[in-house]
Structure formats: structure tokens, C-alpha cells
Amino acid sequence: MEAALASKKQEKFSEKKMALAAIMREELRRREISQSKFAKLMDRHRPEITKWLSGRHNFTLDTLFEIESKLNISFFHYGKNFDIAKGFSMSLTAKHNVEQNTLS
């Protein structure tokens, strides 16, 4: 029984990692940013970016926040009535911020 729960938990984590990768790939495609250009923007090596975009990378929050900042997007959206005592719901989609960064 515990193995089945652990497997289900791992499956959910995998789905979320794949969703993050899909959002980044789509944002890069939309802006016509190559993996090499994204690697330079993030000050990372291209193989690391390739891993990120594969959906198998285990991101830290710091890395996700850095990606949001560099691409000027938001992965996480919180409801207006956020109350830490009552919990909250969150969706995982890219939200384009009003002010678009120009990436050179």
C-alpha cells in the first residue's frame, strides 16, 4: 500500500515538472529564444537548460523565481483571498506580466 502511495506521489511530481518544462518551452518558442540564448540569459550552461526543458529536472524555488524574473512571467498564481491559516489554491500556468522584457 505504501509503495502505491509513493508511486502516485512520484507520478504527480513528474506531471508538475513536465508542466513547468512545457511552460518554459512554450515561452521560449513564443519569444523565439533559443536554448543557447536562454542559457546565457540565465548564466547557465546549455546542457543544464536542456535538462530543465526535458521535464526531469527537480527545480529549487530560487531557480523558479529566477526564471520568472528573467522571462518576466509568473508560474504561480494565488487567489485574491490568500489566507495562510485557511490554506490556498494555486494554479501552474505562465502568466505574462504586462511589461514585457526585451531579451537581447
N, C-alpha and C positions, 0 to 999 in steps of 0.2 A: 504494500500500500504506500509506504513512504517513497519507494522508488518511482511509483507512478506520479505522485505529487511533485517530486523533484523533477521528473521528466516534463511534466506540464509547466512547471515554473520556468525551466530552461527554454521550453518552446515559446513561452510568452516573451522572455528576454530576447530571444532570437528575432521574433517578429518586430519588436521595438527597435532593435539595432538595424534591421533591414529597412524599417520605415525611415530612420534617421538618414541612412545612406541614400535612400531613394529621394528624399527631400533635397539633400545636398547635390546629388547628381542632376536633378531637375533644375535646381537653382543655377548651377554652373552651366548647364545646357542653355537655359533661358538667357543667360548673360554672355554666352559664348566665351566662357573662361575655360581654358584647357587645364588639365591636371597639373601640368608644369607651372602654369601661371598661378594656380591656386596654391601650389606648394611654396612658391616664392612669397605670395601674399601672407601665408601662414608661417613663414620662416621654418619650413619643414622639408624633409626630403621627399621626393616623388613616390618612392615605394610605400612610405607611411600613408600618403594621401590615397594611393591605390588600395591599401588595406581599409582605410576609412570608408571608401566608396564601395567596397565589396559587401559591407553589411556584417562583417565578422569582428569588427573592432569593438572593444569594450571602452567606451569613452568615459573620461572623467568629466565632472561638471565644469571644471575650469576650461577644458578643451572645448566643450559645447558652447560655453559662454564666449570664448574667444572666436569661435566660428561665427556665432551670431553677430558679434561685434564687427568682424571683418567683412561679412557679407551683408550686414545691416538687415538681418531678418530675425525673427523670433521663432524658436522651436516650440516653446511652451507658452500657453495662454491660460490665464487664471480668470475666473469669473469675477464680476464686479463685487460680489458679496463674499469675498475671501474672508474666512474666519478660521484661524488656525485651530481654535478649540473644537470646532464642528467638523473640520476636515474640508476638503475641496475636491472639485473635479478638474481635470486637466486634459487638454487635447494636444496631440502631437501632430502639428502641421506647420508648414512655414508660413509666416505672416510677413509680408513685405512691408517694411517701415516706409512711411511717407517720404522721407528724404532718402533718395537712392544715392549710394556712394558711387563715385566713378572709380572704377578699378583700372589702373593703367599698368 
